[in-house]
């Protein structure tokens, strides 16, 4: 899941970088290319990757898409009915009495119908599952665990707490979905709380930053050597991460360079923690160079630890119940924004230079050659992929299985919308400085409110339905691959088609 997330992130980042790079070329060439030409180049180069953007568009905007087409139908009705004399039918469809939508909406709908709908819907569901996993597992449960850790180590000494946090931090970094920011926040809170008496506030913040840097570099080395390089021996893993793709080759060129460079640092800081380090191991890059390139992450760790320390400072009260540091809460917002800007900015930098590498150093990327074992495996799987695509074309998928896939999509969209827009009804608000005993009654399950359990149920149902559809599609693809006919096979077409 972590590697899939990394590939999707890098693909989308590459699309953004491609747009930036092409825009720069656009200005440099005295605007010889039109905006349409740039879009056509993107579509030609990333035709399959565009489905990831389409999937993200569907899962985030489907209710609004439905509302848009509904309003278009109302608009068209008033145009054609003559009820409102001001609303006249457009010239394009004045003679078309069967059109329910306006011309513009009809063209947009036809464009969406031309998509590989099963693939786009499936990708949309995966985007929703990823969002829910990050929003529930990372944003909620990770915070609860770290808040317990903060509370449990409150009476320990600075060195003991540092050792415990390092052990827990390494264990969390080795888990694919866990990002580094919550770990750095915890270091800022706990080590500042334990060390400000002896080191002072700034001294404890710098101490937390140093611990975070050592923890990150050590964890990155473990991820690369103990996980990535061990997985690199498996053909299926190398095939799964697409080591022969232009994107991965460009990444290998950039990360394989000696010393520090902006694109190298951008990838190592802006990319997801676990997947990026593991990919470095799978590509068998030099450990020292990767660790060296990761060192500037201190510019992300410092503002994050500072944010954590300010969160703790804002929670301190004097004997009268007034905040000891009333300004800390406001500064926390600024430092948190700085942290987000550093991470997002590094991702954009990485995207830009990956696209630049793929474009300007294409000969160098080709010279790397292909992984022959992966290439052979891809060729063997290509026919099965074609069979799966053929049997899951939207126009021949039985109605029952269309319903299964659409229900899965509807479930995950509903789940995401509940969590996004009704978070206060889904979860008890819990921060790193809260006590599980006081805030959740000592039971982590109390974090979920009734609406939250509904969201979790929809999330689980979406997974089950997607798995049912995938199992059916794989079964049909195998039947087609093992048959002599090239025509797609479906179950009981007289009933379901």
MOJO-V51804 format. One line per field, one symbol per residue. phi: phi as a letter, one per 30 degrees, with the letter a starting at -180 (. if undefined). psi: psi as a letter, one per 20 degrees, with the letter a starting at -180 (. if undefined). burial: + if it has 9 or more other C-alpha atoms within 8 Angstrom, else -. A space follows every 10 residues. Layout:
phi = ???
psi = ???
burial = ???
This chain:
phi = .dddeddddd dddddddddd dddddedddh hdcdeddddd dddddbeddd dddddddddc beeddddddd ddddeddddc didcdddcdd ddbdccdcdc cdeddddddd dddddddddd dddedddddd dddddcdddc dddddddddd ddcdcddddd dddddddddd ddddcedddd edddddeddd ddddcddcci dddddddddd dddddddddd ddddddcddd dddcdddddd dhdddddddd ddddddddic bddddeddcd deeddddddd dddhdddedd ddddeddedc dddddddddd ddddddbddd icddbddddd dedddddddd dddddddddd dddddddddd cdddddddic dddddddddd dddddddddd dcdedcdeee dddddddddd dddddddddd cbeddcbddb cdcdcddddc iibdddddde dddddddddd dddddddddd dddddddddd ddcddcddcb dhddccd
psi = gghggggggh gghhgghggg ghhghghhkk lhqrhhhggh gghghlghhh hhggghgghh jghhgghghg hhggghghhh hjgoihnqqq hhkhjniipi rrgghgghgh ghhiqnhggg gghgghgghg ghghhggghf hgggghhggg hhjhjrrggg gggghggggg hhhipgiorh ghghggghgg hghhihghir ghghghghgg ghgggggggg ggggghgghh hiipghghgh jliiqhghhg hhggiiqqbq qghghgghgh rqfghgghhh ghjlqpgghg gghihiihih gghghggggh gghiipqahj jqphnhihgg hggghhhggh hgghhhghgg gghgggghgh khhhghhhrq ohgggghghh igghgggggg ikphiipqhg hghgghhggh ghgggghghg ilhhihqppp rhjqphgghj kjohhihprg hhhgghghgg hggggghggg ggggghghgg hiriqiqqpq pmhhgh.
burial = -++-++++++ ++++++++++ +++--+---- --+----+-- -++--++-++ +++++++++- -+------+- -++-++++++ -+-+---+++ --++------ +++-++---- -----+++-+ +++++-++++ ++++++++++ ++++-+++-+ -------+-- ++--++--++ --++-+++++ -+++++++++ ++++++--++ +-+++++++- +++-++++++ ++++++++++ ++--+-+++- +-++--++++ +++++++--+ --++++++++ ++++++++++ +++++-+-++ ++++++++-+ ++++++++++ ++++-++--- --++---++- ++--++-++- -+++++++++ ++++++++-- ++--+----- ---++-++-- --++--++-+ ++++-+++-- ++-++++++- +++++++++- -++-++++-+ -+++++--++ --+--++++- ++++++-++- +++-++-++- --++-+++++ +------+-+ -----++
